[in-house]
């Protein structure tokens, strides 16, 4: 399983990091330990959203699409659809996904 995810900085709440990975739990541990150089200065982070995909290619395409557009468009859920397609982990709304810390 591959994942597209959005992290929010606790230190700079207007900063959101978007990425993809094959092991979401391991990646979150790396962020919390400051092992990811690109986000080290903005941490700690918390997971605010993720989507699961069957292939690395589709997860990376979703990541690229969101980074280009600057926002996450969550598909509407309907009866019979897989509820795991998009899972908000927090009710906190995203304010400005393009801001950097």
Helices and strands as residue ranges (DSSP letters): E 2-9, E 16-21, H 24-32, G 37-42, E 45-53, H 56-69, E 87-88
